[in-house]
Amino acid sequence: MGEQNPPGREFRPLNREQFEAFDSAAQATNDPLTKLTTRTIPYTGLRNGEFCHLRANWLKEKPKLGVTVLSVPQEEKCTGGIGTSDGEKDQSTRERPCYECRNNRQGRWRPSSQYSVRKIPIEEEPVCELLRDWFSKHEEIPILRDAVGRRVKSVADEAGIDRKVTPRDLRETYGMILASKGFSREAIRGRMGLRRGNMLPSTNDISVAYSMKFSDNNSDNNTNSESSAEDKDGN
């Protein structure tokens, strides 16, 4: 019997054609922070809030394996600051926690559930290079959740994608990329930080559903997603 889907947001990953256009536009942008944002999320599956709190110490080089591993911790000091009207962090208050961490997490950022604490091998070397270069010059990523969404939208517009694209759509696209490489249902859950038995479209095999969606050049067949119950760090 297939997994049951409660009512929720649409399952809206980019299909292959859309993602190729989006990724090309992300690579072409001249803004370093926009490039970092729009290339890291679809190649790591980070939630919006996870990306905003990403630090250099989350990244570990594994020379024997030939990969960089991103480890989402149980908690992280938040220095998000009060923020500004455009959603960028206010550097004058950067030692203060962001609004959500200040009001909901006693000033510390924590992932949305215990399943979100995970290790993510980054298999796209140009993305590893972007992260290494950024953290060689900066201590943090000076961006808040709303600004992440605006940067994703700007790249989607540049790519000519004729629908709204959110950070969560990019995260779901990462799941499709994994499925297209033959990852199992459990492996996809582990990489994306989803609890066992709470996973995405109603189907007997999530990896098949992801692969079919990624190979489909039409974006009309959206299904509801159970992942929204755990994606509490924003779109």
N, C-alpha and C positions, 0 to 999 in steps of 0.2 A: 504494500500500500504506500502511496506517495506521501511526502510530508505535507502537512496542512498549513495553508497560509492564512493568517488573520488579516483583516483589512489593514492596509498600510500604504505607504508611498509606492510609486511605480518603480519597478526594476529598470533602470535606465542607463546601462553602460553604453559606451560608444561602440558602434559596430566597427569592423576592420577599416572600411573606407574613411569613416569619420575620425577614427583614432590616428590613422596615418596622416591625415590633413592636420589634426590638432598637434601631433608630435612635431611635424615639420614646422608649424608656426611657432611652437614653443622653442624649438632650436634656433629659429631665426630672430627671435626678439632680442633687442639690444639692452633690455633692462635686466640686470643680473638677478634681482630678487624675483621678478616674474618668471624668468627662466628656471631658477631653482625650484620655485613653487610648482610650476606646471609640468616639470619633468620628474620631480621626486615623487609626487603623490601617485601617478599611474604606474610607477615602477616599484613602489613599495607597498601600496595599499594602505598608507597611513590615513587615519581619520583627520579631519580638519584640525581638531584640538590637539591631536598628537603632533602634527606637523608644526603648529605654532609653538610648541614647547620642546621641540627637538633641540638637543645639545650635542656638542662634539663628542662627549663621553658615551653617547649611544652607539657610536660607530667603532667597530673593532675590525682590524685587518686580520685575515686568516690566510697567511701566505701558503700554507700547505694545501689549503683547499682552493686557493686562487680567487677568493671572493672577499668582499667587505660585508660584514654582518651588522645590521642595525638592530639593536636590542632595546625594545620598549620597556622601561623600568616600571617598578611598582609605584614610584612617585618621583617627582622632580621639583626642585625649587622654582617657583614661578616669579619671574621678574617682568611680567607683561606690562606693567604700568597702567596708568589710567587710560591711555590711548588718546587719539585725536579724532577729529571729525571725519577724517577719511579712513579711519580704521588702522592706521599705522601706529606703532608704539610710540608713546611720548618719552623720548630719551631722558628728559629731566626727571621723570618719575620711574625709571626703569627698574629700580630696586623694589618697587612695590608690586604685589601680585596683581594680576588682571582682575577684572570685575568678578568673573565666575569663581576663580580660585580664592579670592578674598572673601566672598560671601558664602560659598558652598563647600570649600575644601580646606578651611583654616590656613589659607595662604600657600598651600602646596598643591601642585597639579597631580592628579591621579587619573589613570585610565578608566574607561567606563565600566570595566568588569575585570575579574581575575583572569579571564581568558585573553584579555587584551595585552597582558604581559607576555611578550613573545620575542622570538629572534627571527629576523627577516634577512636572508641572504640577498644582496643586491646584485643581480646578474647583468645589469646594464652598466658597463664600465664608464661610459661618459657621464652617467648620473653619479657614480662614485666620485669621479673627478670633480664634478660640480660641488658636491658636498665637502670634499677635502679642501678645495680651493676656498669655499665660503668660510669654513671654520678655521682656516689658517689666518683669516683676517678679522673674523667676528666671533664674539662669544655666544651669540644667540641669533635667532631669526627675528628681526624686528617687525613683526606683523601680527595682526589680530585676525580673528576668524572672518569678519566681514570683508576685510581686505583680500583675504585668500580667494573668496568667492568672486570679487571684482576682477582679480588678476586672471582667474580661470575664464571668466566671461570675455575678457578682452582678447585672450588668445583664441577662444572659440569663435569669436566674431571675425578675427583676422583669418582664421582657417575657413570661413565661409560655412560654418555649421548652422543650419537654419532651425535650431531649437535651443532652448536654454540648456546650458551645461554647468553642473555644479561640482564642487570638490567630491561629493559623494558619488557622482557619476564616474569620476576618474577612479575612485577607490573600487567601484564595482567593475570597471574596465580591467583593473589589475587582476581581479578574480578570473575574468575571461582569458586574460593572457596566460595565467597559470593553467587553466583548463585546456587551452589550445596546445600547451606543451605536454599534456597527458597527466597532469597532477590529479591525484585521487581526491575524492570528496573530503576525506579527513585532512589531507595535506593542505587543501585550500582553506579549510576552517582554521587550521593552525597558523598559516601565514597571515590570514586576515583577522585573527583574534576573535573568532566567533565561537560561541559555546556549542557543544555537541547537541545535535537534535534541534538546532535553531538556525536554519540556513536557507535563505534565498528562495528561488522560485519553487513552486510546487511541482516536484518531479521525483522520479525514483533515483535519478543520478544527476546531482548538481553539475558535475563536470561535463556531462553531455549537454545540459541546458546552456551552460556558459559557452561551450565550443560552438554550438549551433548559432547562438546569438552573435558571436564574434565573426563567424564566417558569412553572416547574412548582411548584405549591403543595404537592406531596407530597415528602417528604424521604427516601423509601425507596430511591431509585435512586442509590446511591453507587458510584463507580468509583475504582480505584487511581490515584494521582498520582505522576508522575515528579518533580514539584517537590520532593518530600521530600528528594531527594538533595542539593539545594542549600540547603534551608531549615535550616541548621545552627544558626541563632540561636535555636532554641526554638519551642515551640508558640504 
